[in-house]
Amino acid sequence: MAHPVTLDLLDYIEASPSPYHCVAESELRLVAAGWSRVEERDADWDLSPGARGYVVRGGSIVAWRMGAEAPTSSGFRLLGAHTDSPNFRIKPVPDVTRHGAALLGLEVYGGVLLGTWTDRDLGLAGRVTLRGEGGAAGGNHALDVQTALLRVDRPLCRIPQLAIHLNRGVNKDGLKLNQQDHLPALWALAPKGDPTGEEASEAGDVGRLKRFVGGELGVDPHRILGWDLGLHVAHPPTLAGLNDEFIHAPRLDNQASCHHALAALLRTGDPLPDGTAVAALYDHEEVGSRSAAGASGSFVRDVVTRLAGGDRTSLVRSVASSVQMSIDMAHAAHPNYGSKHDPQHKPVLGGGPVIKTHSSTRYASEAWTSGLVRGLAADVGVATQEFVVRTDLPCGSTIGPIVAAGLGMRTVDVGNPMLSMHSAREMAGADDPEPMVRLLSTFLRWIP
């Protein structure tokens, strides 16, 4: 039987088909555990010892529990992860008709393994903006812009592959997909009278998708102002393997790490840790983090500045005693492609948390922070593994170096091992979540 932490992870991912749903699920768990939402515009936040709060910005959320001592004395223990995953996003004018079929125009988001999204049952999820009931007042135009979450889990879309009879070389030469031409998603037959030429956009001010979204939300489609919608695989996460030793799920990269960070924060009970525990879950990591809600934006700096006391000097003093653990899934050694890994650095599924190192700082780990993680893990019986990319291959990156540079905070990059990274459905070890949460919980109580 899988550990309760693993089963809870499956529930968390199932509740989070988009970054906005991931934030909403995190918020539900925080509120149930006694956390209170604050707004960035609020003048006063409760910063007393033990105070528990969180703030949301778009598809990102930062939550904290104030320590027994002020951040200027004991600093922050910051856990960082990201809510977004590679997928396909719906274009603003998405309705296309080709050869009797109605399709949705898609834009590739992040480093998608394109072929893994073909011939799958796909749902739709994200957020929609709506016109409220506001009107003109006092000579100024008042517009109430509201936001609603949308989730459609039934098989709504499909990206059909070309039959092998028409693409004889596909198994030898590989699947080659043009993102513009081959990746619109088929979701209906074109009504009679629609254009059936090479390509045509739907006419009229309310397109087919807008009508559908309005129906799903129960609102007049003319109220819809815009959306941040994407496709997701319409199959729930599951345990797999001969002895249920694997997890098969979408969005393991990196909602698994979001779950682990949140679970560790929720474990910070009595007695209070000395330092202030923070979990920051960011959107837009898969596309570079350069957004208002991303790790390269001002969000985490704005929050920890206020937690530190509200001024630059207090922030600098707090950061001097702080450490960040950037948590992002790691590459397990692939049993069918062993040559793609450095021989001395081959993490395996079920082997425990991976410390990720890159001397050119694609990962933020350095000797002191890596040593801290190894020592804390050993103290609580958690085995660790090491990852360094092959010297002749480029290395990916995480939010770790971005936040480390922005805050000047010592940082280590860690993550649980996985396979099929950036696939529509990914794979990880069912025994790995609990040791990671145990390690993160220990870190949040570490005293320098």
DADA-V47364 format. One line per field, one symbol per residue. phi: phi as a letter, one per 20 degrees, with the letter a starting at -180 (. if undefined). psi: psi as a letter, one per 20 degrees, with the letter a starting at -180 (. if undefined). burial: 1 if it has 9 or more other ideal C-beta (glycine too) atoms within 8 Angstrom, else 0. A space follows every 10 residues. Layout:
BEGIN
phi = ???
psi = ???
burial = ???
END
This chain:
BEGIN
phi = .ffgffffff ffffecfbgf fffffffgff ffeoecfcdf fffcdfdfgn fcbbbdcmec bccbcfefdf gfedmddddc bceebfaddf ffdefcccln decdfcdfdm effgffeelc fcdcbqccec feefcfbmnd eeceedccec bceffdcbdf ffgffdbfef feenfddeff eddgefcaef fgnffcefab efenecefff fffgffemcf gfffdrbcdb ebfecffbfb ngclecddaf mgecfffggf ffffffefde ffffeeeccd ddemffcome bfeefeeegf fgffffffpo cfffffffff ddbddedbgd fffefecffe cfgeccfcfn eogdedcbfe mfdefbgfff fgfffffffd mdfdccccfg fecfdfbbfg fffgffdmdg bcdcrefbdl gmffcdbbef eegfgfffff ffgfdfdf
psi = pqqhhghhgg ggghimirhh hggggggghg ghjjqpprqh iphpqokqpi pprqqpockq ppqroqrhqq higiaqoppp aqiqqpapqp qhnioqpplj qprppqppoa mpnghiiqkq ppapqbqpqq pbjqaqpkiq opooorpqqp poiqohrqnp rpqhhjmhjh hgiqpopphg hijqppirqp qpiqqkbgpp qprriorghh ggggghikqp hiiphrqnqr qqplpqqqqr rgkkiqpoqq jgnkhghggg gggggiinbq qqqgrpppoo oqrjhikijn rhirhiaigh ggghgghiii rgghgggghh jqqpopoqqq oqpphilhij qphjmnqqpj irqppppohj khqiqrgghg hgggggghhj kpqqrqppqp hjqqpaaaig hghghhikpp qqprqqqrrk pjrhprprpi ihgghghggh hggijpp.
burial = 0010111111 0110111111 1111111011 1000111100 0000100000 1111111111 1111111110 1001111111 1111111111 1001111100 1111110111 0111011101 0111111111 1000000000 0000100111 1100011110 0000000001 0000001000 0011111001 0001000001 0100001111 1011001010 1011001111 1111001110 0001111111 1111111111 1111111100 0111111111 1111111010 1011111011 1111111110 0001111110 1111111111 1111000100 1100111111 1111111100 0011100011 0111011001 0101111110 0000100111 1111011011 1111111111 1101111111 1111111111 11111100
END
